Amino acid sequence: MAEIILSHVSKRYGKEHGPFAVKDLSLRIRDREFMVFLGPSGCGKTSTLRMIAGLEEITEGNLSFDGKHVNDLPPQSRDVAMAFENYALYPTLAVKDNIEFPLKIRCWQQSRIDEKVASVAKALQITDILQRKPFELSGGQQQRVSLARAIVREPQAFLFDEPLSHLDTKQRQVMRTLIKRLHSQLRKTMIYVTHDQNEAMALADRIAVMHQAELQQVGTPEEILNDPANAFVAGFVGEPAMNFLDVEIRMEDGGPAWIAHVGCRLAELPVTLNPARWQAFPPRLQAAIRPHHIDFSVTRMRATDLAAEVGTFESLGERGVLTVHLQSQDVTILTAPDQTFCKAQPLWIHCPLEHMYFFSKETGKRLHLDCFDRRATP
């Protein structure tokens, strides 16, 4: 069992009242769960992982493993294994010696060590490189050796600190598949740190999104993508990134309310909407929509279509990425890869109301109004 609970955990470096590296983080990581900490550089995800491993002291709060308080427990007593970004292999030792090192310092019998190393090497497909030195290996091979050394001692939890960041695209895809398979086979708690949303979406049972030392949202990949808690999560997760437009809600005398962008009609609100619902909203809003939900045409089809012109177009195999210029900003749209566009070609774009999200311009918080702020579908 390895349920890990962080309760109001904070971390400061240097001065007692210095800036937070991690601020008031509360999170329950379930037994055998694959949890991914996702966020930009400097958001606190690695500091959190290192506190769990015992490599950093906790400034405030409580950390427990299966209900046992472990704040003051040294790393070697926490029964966790960590795989680092830089592999951290012993350069003078052969691959086999690197893998078996944690077992030797625990005084395992050599016959048992050989059996365990052979089993793990087979699972990670590195049986043919056991006698090589780290400098003779590719980055992908070194990362497999690093994983093998972590796996071989059968810890209760595995901690991964951006382990694939130095690999090329193909190697990353191969290693993601391998790590996911290992999680299924080992049935252990795994915590994985990354800034790569594709890794997070591919690997995680749940994702914890962090920004500026604070936890922003925890949820399944589908929840994070389709039901973001705030503007940061909405903009950080999803590729291409979500489009944001500054908007306001207006109402003409005797007519329905509508959403305006730079004075133009972006969407009509249902006539059944109680004015008291939207009148309580802040005056400055952001409407957001994902690129694959935007429609476009060469002629104006609706009163809520916005005039635009073609900026750039990229054909990326299975899809095309079109950037158009509105009078206020650029907007990204996903298209079929075989479509053709001319520079500065006029277009009309339409943002369906049912696929829009709304956020406070001041705080970034999600604003829910059931009649038009619905969860988007893939």
Secondary structure, DSSP 8 states (H G I E B T S, - for coil): ---EEEEEEEEE-SSTTS-EEEEEEEEEE-TT-EEEEE-STTSSHHHHHHHHHTSS--SEEEEEETTEE-TT--GGGS-EEEE-TT----TTS-HHHHHHHHHHTTT--HHHHHHHHHHHHHHTT-GGGTTS-GGGS-HHHHHHHHHHHHHTT--SEEEEESTTTTS-HHHHHHHHHHHHHHHHHH--EEEEEES-HHHHHHH-SEEEEEETTEEEEEE-HHHHHHS-SBHHHHHHSSSS--EEEEEEEEE-TTS-EEEEETTEEEEE--TTS-HHHHHTS-S-EEEEE-GGG-EEESS--STT-EEEEEEEEEE-SS-EEEEEE-SS-EEEEEE-TT----TT-EEEEE--GGG-EEEETTT-BB---TTT------
